Amino acid sequence: MLRRRIMIFVMVVAFSQVGYAQAPDKPLRLTEKDSEKPISVKVGDTIEVVLKENPTTGFLWVVDTLDKAFLEQTGEKEYKPDSDAIGAGGIMTMRFRAIASGQTKFKLIYHRGGEKGNRAAKTFKTTITIEPKT
């Protein structure tokens, strides 16, 4: 019995010394309503832009303004349709990581790709202030 108690005590002490990595912070999620609003993040933070898109119409969200000295796109653009119906729209998600402190402009445009002189049907833009990581 004493041996078992000692073993339990040793295990409790050992596990109390183990450090657990803190779960990464959730990305800052931006939607259409956040366009034109300035935002602030810290170096290392992730920004997730989530917008309605309907690629079946030929319209796609693409990056127009991205200063790679401050932000980097992480991963590929993702698209999830709202339904299985032909021609259904859905949700597009792009992620970006803040890599240096400072201030930068950021802009996405929604346009029909491949057409010359094509104007944006919509824009998503903001000014991002990136603070040093503390």
N, C-alpha and C positions, 0 to 999 in steps of 0.2 A: 504494500500500500504506500509506504513511504517513497519507494522507488518511482511509483506512478506519479505521485505528487511532485517529486523533483523534476521528472520529465515534463510534466505539464507546465511547471514554473519556467523551466528552461525554454520551452517552446513559446510561451507568452512573452518572455523577455526578448527572444530572438525576433519574433514577429513585430514587436513594438519598435525595433531598431531598423526595420526595413522601410525605406523611403518609397513612397508611391508617387509616380509622375502625375502631376495635375493634368486633368483632361484639357486638351487644347480649347481655347476660347472658340465660341461659335462665330462663324463668319458674320460680318455686318451685311444684312440682307437688304438690298435696295430694289424697289419696284417703281413702276411708272410714276407714282405719286411723289417719289423722291427726286425726280428730275428737276433741275434748276436749284436745288437746295444744296448749300455747301455741307460737306461732311468732314469729319476728323477721325483719323485712325492712328495707330502706332506702327512703327516698323515691325514687320512680321505678321501683322493682322491680315486677314483675308476679307475681301469684299466680294459678295455674291450678288450679281445683277440678274433679276428674274423678271422677264417681260413676256407678254403675249406675242405669239408669232404664228404665221400661217404659211409655211413653205409651199403648200400646194398652189398658192396664188402667185408664187415666184418672189414674194417679199421675204426678206431675211434681215435679221439684225447683224450688223458687222461693226467692227471697231473702226472708228474714224480718227480719233485723237487719243493717243496713248504714249506718254513719255516713258520710254523703257528705262530711264535713269531712276524713276520713282516707282513704277508699277510693272509687274510681269503677269502675263496671263498664265494661269495654272490649269493644266488639262485642256481638253477639247470642249468646245461648246456642246451643251446637251440639249436635247429636245424631247419633250414628252407630250404626245397628243392627248387632247381632252377626251377623245373617244376613238373607236375603231371606224367610225363613219368616214366615207370618202370625202375629202375636202375639209375635214375638221381641223380646226386650229389647235393650238396647244401652248405650252409654256417652254420658253428658251431660258437656259441658265448658263451664265459665264462667270468664272471666278478669276480674281486678280489678287496678287499678294503685294503689299507695300514693302519695298526693299530699301528705301532711303528716305531720310527726313527732308521735308521741304513742302512746297505747294505746287500742285500741278492741275492742269485741265484734263478732263476725261469726257469723251463723247462717243456714243454709239449712234448709228443711223439705221433706219428701217427703210430699205429700198429694194427695188426689183433688180437683182443682180444681172450683170451681163449686158445691160442697155447703156449705150453711150449717152452722156448728158442727162442721165437719170437723176432727178432730184429726190431727196429724202422725203418719204411720206410722213415720217415721224423722227424725232430725235430724242435721245436721252443724254443729258449732259449735266456735269457737276464740276465743282472745284473741290479738290481733295487736299486737305492739310494733313501731312504725315508727321507725327511727333516721334522723337526718339523713344526707343523702348526703354522702359525703366526697370 
